[in-house]
Amino acid sequence: MMGLLLCFRKHNILFSFFFLILLHSASPALATVEAATASRTTISIIGGDQTDKMALLAFKARITHDPLGVLSFWNDSLHFCQWPGVTCSGRHSPKRATLLDLSSQGLEGSISPDIGNLSFVGEIRLLNNSLHGEIPQEIGRLFRLRALDLSNNSLEGQIPSNLSRCSNLMLLALNHNHLGGNIPVQLGSLVKLEVLRLNHNNLTGDIPPSLGNLSTLVSLSVSINNLEGSIPESFGRLTRLTFLALGANRLSGTIPPSMYNLSLITTFSVVANNYLEGSLPFGLGLTLPNLQVLNIGGNQFSGPIPVSLSNLSKLEFLDINGNNFTGKVPIDFMGLGNLSWLALNNNHLGSGDADDLSFMDSLVNCTSLQLLGLDGNHFGGVLPSSISNLSINLGLLTLGDNQISGRIPEGIGNLVNLNVLGIELNQLTGNIPNSIGMLQNLVKLSLHRNSLSGQIPSSLGNLTLLTVLGLSINNFSGSIPPSIGNCQNLIFLDLSENNLTGAIPKQVIGISSLSIFLILSHNHLTGPLPMEVGNLKNLVSLDLSENKLFGEIPDTLGNCVRLQYLSLQGNFFQGPIPPSLRFLTGIEEMDLSRNNFSGKISKYLENLPSLLWLNLSFNDLQDEIPVKGLFQNASSFSIIGNSRLCGGIPELHLQACPVHELKEQGMSLASKLKIAIGSGVVLVCSILLIVLVLYWTKKSKKTLSSTSLKDGPLKISYKELLEATSGFSSSNLIGAGGFGSVYKGILGDRTLVAVKVLNLQQGGAFKSFLAECESLRNIRHRNLLKIVTSCSSIDFKGNEFKALVYEFMINGSLDMWLHPNEDDAEEQLRNLSLFQRLNIAIDVASALDYLHNHCQVPVVHCDLKPSNVLLDGDFTAHVGDFGLSKFLSENNGKISLNQTASSIGLRGSVGYTAPGITILCSYSCSFKFRF
């Protein structure tokens, strides 16, 4: 359980909320209600057993999915009393169903209204399934019903008010569904009810006071809803109540004083209502002697903690965090040996006095203690030595944001099961004890914002499970221990604002698990940035600013492809800004100011799609400032302090960059004439050459249709493709192959397209992408599939993404028309006429003739088959999928495979080889194809 607590940081109100969730999976004794004594009167109804059978079959008919097959036995081969989940009573003739228990069977579907015809049923248990729809009103007819458990499903609608007619009901569990509306007032008439569970729904309105009439009620839970108003005064009459959970609603006001007299209560939880107020009565520990759980965190309670809580010898869980309690902690914990959870955090306890933590001495007797939360108060004094003798089971210890001074006790290493240790935001001094290395189960260590000094102990390298290490804003000196590199689970490392010196250990900068922050700023670190920085492929933020680092930035920094924030300012880095930074496509803020960078501002910086802020000020950069991308907005970048820069947008008010011209000084008139005449001749020849090329191109390709867009290639991003295909939804999937999947998409201008997404995990997919791009770049024909554009990017998870976007062929593939799906009646009706088939064959032949004989470099498709022949709205055929195509080279009258285009080998789809393809074959120029 302690591993889950790592999610709870400063705002420890979540501790209580977490417990609230656990609370409703506990107390199994409250989950079952003993069956009441069955009626001694036997009512004989003619055909009654058939009524039960028909009702059960109607229930089965509403079930749409039965993964365990439990309902497959509900048939005429067995009497319904022998069906799984059905129990009958032997005292009735004929036998009648008295129990329906299909819990935890994975059933999907809705509950049939015919369930109301099971007139002798005493228990219905359908919990832990995936039932949806509304609860049938007809259940209200079951006057013999003693237990109804529909929990842990997906039921919706309102709670039927006529459940109040089930006058013998002892258990009503509708928790963990999607029920809405008000709690029916009529439920207050169920005078035999012992357990009422309505928690984890969407119930609204007030808690009806009529529930105070349920004098036999033992357990009441309405937590985690949207209930409002105050707690009814009538709840003080529930004298048999042992379990009360009202948390995570929007209740307000005070707790009725009479409720503090419910002497049998063991669990009292009103956590996370936010608006409950008032003080706890001084005698609380005397009037509620059986209390095991007191959970009132996340409200607005105030005043002192009652000293009478020292009498609660059965107390296991005490959570008052996130309130306004004041004063010292008066509890003597010596008598609370069962205590496992103590959360006093985020109040106003303590006053900065030396004895504020004296109560911790009595905590040593709480040998079951697993959580101790004291952070966010005003505790003063030093950490008592008794902290070393706390329970060996302690998993979480938080003392942060107080006024604690002195040293960390050496005995802290005795708490060997600690997962979280937080003493940040205090006034601690001295060294971190070496014994900290004994806490080998530690996952989070937070000591930032203290006055700790000395060297960081190398024993931290023993904490191999550590994910968060925060030592910033202290007075640590010396070098960073290379042993921290042993902590290969770190995701957050902050050593900033200390007095650390020396080089950055490559073992530390290369911890590949770092994914949130690596912050070493505001120290005195020296030396170059190690190449191992390239291991931080998942890191979001890297801050090495305000140190004395020098040398060039290694190209490996470009491997940090998920980096969003990069801060290197205030160092002595030199050389050019590395071109590899162009791979940081997710970078949002980059600060390289106050270094010695030189050279030009690379053009690639204007192409970084996510970059919002760039600071290049106070370096030695020169030449022209780019004017595209980020550089179009003067408020998005800073270049001051670079005196040799020029150009850029007008708002920068920089001088224009000089145009490099011929020096005229010393040149004779003859030399000027020679240059002028020579330039003229070159210009005329160039124009003639261009005219000839254009004429030849037009003549040789006059029969071909251009597949390029009128306005040039369309630029498209991963986000646009994601939106066009509804997140690459399976409903838009129109095909799948060995190297990827094809989705139907609608672009922003309502253009229909087909998007082929490459599966780059599949071997050969990248080569297929390159081959298809190379083929389609060099060919144009009316019977070849037109490519709209391509996309090579990074998806939102940081993975490489490649896709090709084609025109959408509305009539699908030829394969769909020749071999329709036997299970699809619509496809079975499709048929191609002889004339259409002839035209398609001519279209395909025309495409192949162009590929083989009219391309500048002949192309062999290598995977021609009906599924790769697509039909537009006029049934014109278009040959597509060039992922396996190969270029040919002519040699001595033979056309042979060009081995540079792709590897030699058997080509085509798995289980299919295109006609005419053989291994290492050569093709005659007169090679013929046929159908």
PyMOL commands that set and color helices and strands:
alter all, ss='L'
color gray80, all
select helices_A, chain A and resi 2-7+13-23+28-31+48-61+70-73+80-82+113-117+137-141+161-165+185-189+209-213+233-237+257-261+284-287+307-311+333-335+358-365+385-389+410-414+434-438+458-462+482-486+506-509+531-535+555-559+579-583+603-607+629-632+634-636+650-652+669-700+718-724+730-732+765-778+814-818+825-828+834-854+866-868
alter helices_A, ss='H'
color red, helices_A
select strands_A, chain A and resi 63-65+86-89+96-101+108-110+123-125+130-134+147-149+154-158+171-173+178-181+195-197+202-206+219-221+226-229+243-245+250-254+267-269+275-278+293-295+300-303+317-319+324-327+341-343+348-349+371-373+396-398+405-406+420-422+427-430+444-446+451-455+468-470+475-478+492-494+499-503+517-519+524-527+541-543+548-551+565-567+572-575+589-591+596-600+613-615+620-625+637-638+644-647+733-737+740-746+752-758+787-794+800-807+859-860+869-871+877-879+886-891+894-897+922-924
alter strands_A, ss='S'
color yellow, strands_A
deselect
rebuild
show_as cartoon
